[in-house]
Amino acid sequence: MEGRGRAALGWALAAAYRYRVYLLLAVIVGVMGRIAPNFLTAGNAGNILKAAGIHLPAAAGFNVVMIAGHLDLSIGSAMTMGGMMVIGLEPHLGWAGSFGAAILCGLALGLVNGLLVAKARINSFIVTLGTMIIVQNIAFIYCGGGTIPARTFAVADAFQRVLVLGLTPQILLPFLVMALAAVLVRGTAVGRGFYLLGGNPQTAWYSGLNVDRYVIGAFVLSGSLSALGGAIIAMSEAGANPTLGDSALMTIVAAVIIGGTSMQGGKGSLLGTTVALVALAALINGLNCRGEGYEVQLMASGLVLASIILYDAYALHRRERKRGQRKDLLRELGGGAAEH
């Protein structure tokens, strides 16, 4: 009976670890539903999805980079640049042209990051830290430190128009982008190559994978999706400012880790990241409903992230301790020791 109890406990812990992000979302919704006024309403659910959707495209690209075993700290700056380009170039290129130009700017940023990491062999942390600062300052100079307003509110009105079940294009488009990215990563041979690369670059190379091309591709995807996300925000709000992507990096890093992506690469889930972003948005929204200040919201997000990291460390320690053990042999040795 004792052995069965331990086995059941082990199975429960393993299940909790595997589905932790869904449990986290359920706990946050359950707790906030009881303590936060007007939290469990249809209108507020839309607000939560909208807040999560702001970071979804950039999170998709960042997730791919982390799965490939690297970091991209420039995603927030790429979002700001995308927002600036789509608003600033609209008078000259029209909405379609400026939207395409914004994505091309993000692609160019990702290409620079990828080439420096893959060809110049510079650590991705250093590379993207540098490009983050450079692009952020370029965006600041471009807008003169102020907000660039759109010439017309027609596109913003279209993004805010309710389509179905209270959902608007501003909410639906980021989730669609994340879904397409998830299909690419999980459902294609090219996408699965990112997991192989992040798990073991040498094995990936022996398997015939063009490692440099995959690294560059991951950063190009990250830059493009981040700029796309910034463009969607700017078009929805009919304006762009130099702080558009300032809060994105920390929120996305937290969501990606909470969602189950390994910082060592080779493991990750875009679905898990999506659920984690929704959970964090629900947490912040619930605290807002209670009238809590920014410092409380920041501390709560930090506690959630710290709890996940500590649990990850504990689970890793248990796996390392049990690696190579044979339970049947241990039982035999234990029985033999008792006889002697």
C-alpha positions in Angstrom: 0.0 0.0 0.0 2.8 2.3 0.8 4.4 1.7 -2.6 1.1 2.4 -4.3 0.7 5.6 -2.4 4.2 6.8 -3.4 3.5 5.9 -7.0 0.2 7.8 -7.0 1.9 10.8 -5.5 4.7 10.6 -8.1 2.1 10.4 -10.9 0.2 13.4 -9.4 3.4 15.5 -9.2 4.4 14.6 -12.7 0.9 15.5 -14.0 1.0 18.8 -12.1 4.4 19.6 -13.6 3.3 18.7 -17.1 0.0 20.7 -17.0 1.2 23.4 -14.6 0.4 26.4 -16.8 -3.3 25.2 -17.1 -3.5 24.7 -13.4 -2.0 28.2 -12.9 -4.6 29.7 -15.1 -7.4 27.9 -13.3 -6.1 28.9 -9.9 -5.8 32.6 -10.9 -9.3 32.7 -12.5 -10.8 30.9 -9.5 -9.1 33.2 -6.9 -9.7 36.4 -8.8 -13.3 35.4 -9.5 -13.9 35.3 -5.7 -11.9 38.4 -4.6 -12.0 40.8 -7.5 -15.2 42.7 -8.3 -16.6 42.3 -11.9 -13.8 39.9 -12.8 -16.0 37.1 -14.1 -17.9 39.1 -16.8 -17.9 38.8 -20.6 -16.6 42.3 -21.1 -13.7 41.7 -18.7 -12.8 38.4 -20.4 -12.4 40.4 -23.6 -10.1 42.8 -21.8 -8.0 39.9 -20.6 -7.7 38.4 -24.0 -6.8 41.9 -25.5 -4.1 42.4 -22.9 -2.6 38.9 -23.6 -2.9 39.4 -27.4 -0.7 42.5 -27.3 2.4 40.3 -26.7 1.4 37.2 -28.6 3.1 37.8 -32.0 6.4 38.8 -30.4 6.1 35.9 -27.9 5.8 33.5 -30.8 9.0 34.6 -32.3 10.9 34.8 -29.0 9.7 31.3 -28.2 11.2 29.9 -31.4 14.5 31.6 -30.7 14.6 30.1 -27.2 13.7 26.7 -28.5 16.6 27.0 -30.9 18.9 27.7 -27.9 19.3 31.5 -28.0 17.8 34.7 -26.7 16.3 37.8 -28.4 16.3 40.8 -26.2 15.4 43.1 -29.1 11.7 42.1 -29.4 10.4 45.1 -27.5 12.4 47.5 -29.7 11.2 45.6 -32.8 7.6 46.1 -31.6 8.2 49.8 -31.2 9.8 50.1 -34.6 6.9 48.2 -36.2 4.4 50.6 -34.7 6.4 53.6 -35.7 6.8 52.4 -39.3 3.2 51.5 -39.9 2.0 54.9 -38.7 4.8 57.1 -39.9 4.9 55.6 -43.5 1.2 55.4 -44.0 0.9 58.9 -45.6 3.4 57.8 -48.2 2.7 54.1 -48.8 -0.9 53.7 -47.6 -1.9 51.2 -44.9 -1.0 48.1 -46.8 2.4 49.5 -47.9 3.3 50.8 -44.4 2.3 47.5 -42.8 4.5 45.6 -45.2 7.4 48.0 -44.6 7.0 47.6 -40.8 7.4 43.8 -41.2 10.3 44.2 -43.5 12.1 46.4 -40.9 11.6 43.7 -38.3 12.9 41.1 -40.8 16.0 43.3 -41.4 16.6 43.6 -37.6 16.2 39.8 -37.2 18.6 39.2 -40.2 21.2 41.4 -38.6 20.8 39.6 -35.2 20.9 36.2 -36.9 24.0 36.9 -39.0 26.0 38.3 -36.0 25.1 35.2 -34.0 25.5 32.5 -36.7 28.4 33.9 -38.7 30.3 36.2 -36.4 29.7 33.7 -33.5 28.8 36.5 -31.0 26.6 35.5 -28.1 22.9 36.2 -28.8 22.5 38.0 -25.4 25.2 40.5 -26.4 24.0 40.9 -29.9 20.4 41.5 -29.2 21.1 43.7 -26.2 23.1 46.0 -28.5 20.4 46.0 -31.3 17.7 46.6 -28.7 19.4 49.8 -27.5 20.2 51.0 -31.0 16.7 50.4 -32.4 15.0 51.9 -29.4 17.1 55.1 -29.8 16.4 55.2 -33.6 12.7 55.0 -32.9 13.0 57.8 -30.3 14.8 60.0 -32.7 12.3 59.2 -35.5 9.3 60.3 -33.5 11.1 63.2 -31.7 10.2 61.6 -28.3 6.5 62.0 -28.8 3.5 60.1 -30.1 2.9 59.8 -33.9 -0.9 60.0 -34.5 -2.6 58.3 -37.4 -4.1 60.5 -40.1 -7.4 58.6 -39.9 -9.3 56.5 -37.3 -10.9 54.3 -40.0 -8.5 51.4 -39.5 -8.6 51.7 -35.7 -12.4 51.6 -35.8 -12.2 48.4 -38.0 -9.9 46.8 -35.5 -12.3 47.6 -32.6 -15.4 46.3 -34.4 -17.0 43.3 -32.7 -17.1 40.3 -35.0 -18.3 37.3 -32.9 -18.9 36.6 -29.2 -17.6 40.1 -28.3 -14.3 39.5 -30.0 -12.6 42.1 -32.2 -9.9 41.8 -34.9 -7.5 43.4 -32.4 -8.1 40.3 -30.2 -8.4 37.6 -32.9 -5.4 38.5 -35.1 -2.6 38.0 -32.5 -4.1 34.6 -31.6 -4.3 33.7 -35.2 -0.6 34.6 -35.7 0.3 32.5 -32.6 -1.7 29.6 -34.0 0.0 29.7 -37.4 3.4 29.9 -35.7 2.5 26.9 -33.5 1.5 24.9 -36.6 4.8 25.8 -38.2 6.9 24.8 -35.2 5.1 21.6 -34.3 3.5 20.5 -37.5 6.3 20.8 -40.1 9.7 19.2 -40.5 11.3 22.6 -40.7 9.8 23.7 -37.4 10.9 20.5 -35.6 14.4 21.3 -36.7 14.4 24.2 -34.2 13.9 21.6 -31.4 16.8 19.5 -32.7 19.0 22.5 -33.0 18.3 23.7 -29.4 18.6 20.2 -28.0 22.0 19.5 -29.4 23.6 21.7 -32.2 26.3 19.1 -32.9 23.7 16.4 -33.4 21.7 18.7 -35.6 24.7 19.3 -37.7 25.5 15.6 -38.0 21.8 15.1 -39.0 22.4 17.3 -42.0 20.7 20.4 -40.6 22.0 23.7 -41.8 22.6 25.1 -38.4 23.5 28.7 -39.4 20.5 28.9 -41.6 18.2 27.8 -38.8 19.7 30.3 -36.3 19.3 33.1 -38.8 15.7 31.9 -39.6 14.8 31.9 -35.9 15.9 35.5 -35.5 14.3 36.6 -38.7 11.0 35.1 -37.6 11.3 36.8 -34.2 12.1 40.2 -35.6 9.3 40.0 -38.2 6.6 38.8 -35.8 7.6 41.4 -33.2 7.3 44.2 -35.7 4.0 42.7 -36.9 2.7 42.8 -33.3 3.8 46.4 -32.8 2.1 47.3 -36.1 -1.2 45.7 -35.0 -1.1 47.6 -31.7 -0.4 51.0 -33.4 -3.1 50.5 -36.0 -5.6 49.5 -33.3 -4.8 52.5 -31.2 -4.4 55.0 -34.2 -0.9 56.0 -33.0 2.5 55.0 -31.9 4.9 56.2 -29.2 8.5 55.3 -28.3 7.4 53.3 -25.2 5.1 51.0 -27.2 7.2 47.9 -26.6 8.9 48.8 -23.3 7.1 46.3 -21.1 7.0 43.5 -23.7 10.4 41.8 -22.9 9.9 41.0 -19.2 6.3 39.9 -19.7 7.2 37.6 -22.6 10.2 36.1 -20.9 8.1 35.3 -17.9 5.3 33.8 -20.0 7.7 31.7 -22.1 9.4 30.2 -19.0 6.1 29.7 -17.2 4.7 28.1 -20.4 7.4 25.4 -20.2 10.1 26.5 -22.6 13.6 25.5 -21.5 16.2 28.3 -21.3 18.7 25.7 -22.5 16.8 25.2 -25.7 15.3 22.1 -27.4 12.0 22.2 -25.4 9.0 24.5 -25.5 5.4 24.9 -26.3 3.8 27.9 -28.1 0.4 26.8 -26.7 1.9 26.8 -23.2 3.2 30.4 -23.8 -0.2 31.5 -25.0 -1.9 30.1 -21.9 0.8 31.7 -19.7 0.2 35.1 -21.2 -3.5 34.8 -20.6 -2.9 33.7 -17.0 -0.6 36.7 -16.4 -3.1 39.1 -18.1 -5.8 37.6 -15.8 -3.7 38.1 -12.8 -2.9 41.8 -13.6 -6.5 42.4 -14.6 -7.8 40.9 -11.4 -5.5 43.1 -9.3 -6.7 46.1 -11.3 -10.3 45.2 -10.5 -9.3 45.2 -6.8 -7.7 48.6 -7.2 -4.2 47.4 -6.4 -1.2 49.5 -7.5 1.5 48.7 -10.1 4.0 47.6 -7.4 1.5 44.9 -6.2 1.0 43.7 -9.8 4.7 43.6 -10.4 5.3 41.7 -7.1 2.5 39.2 -7.9 3.9 38.5 -11.4 7.4 38.0 -9.9 6.1 35.6 -7.3 4.4 33.5 -9.9 7.6 33.4 -12.1 9.8 32.6 -9.0 7.5 29.8 -8.0 7.6 28.2 -11.4 11.4 28.5 -11.5 11.8 27.0 -8.1 9.5 24.1 -9.0 11.5 23.6 -12.2 14.7 23.4 -10.2 13.1 20.9 -7.8 11.8 18.7 -10.6 15.2 18.8 -12.3 16.9 17.8 -9.1 14.6 14.8 -8.6 15.2 13.6 -12.2 19.0 13.9 -11.9 18.9 12.1 -8.6 16.9 9.2 -10.0 18.8 9.0 -13.4 20.3 5.6 -13.9 18.5 4.0 -11.0 16.8 0.6 -11.3 14.0 0.2 -8.8 14.0 -3.6 -9.0 17.7 -3.8 -8.3 17.4 -1.3 -5.4 14.7 -3.5 -3.9 16.9 -6.6 -4.2 19.8 -4.9 -2.7 17.6 -3.6 0.1 16.3 -7.1 0.8 19.8 -8.6 0.7 21.0 -6.1 3.2 18.1 -6.9 5.6 19.0 -10.6 5.5 22.6 -10.0 6.4 
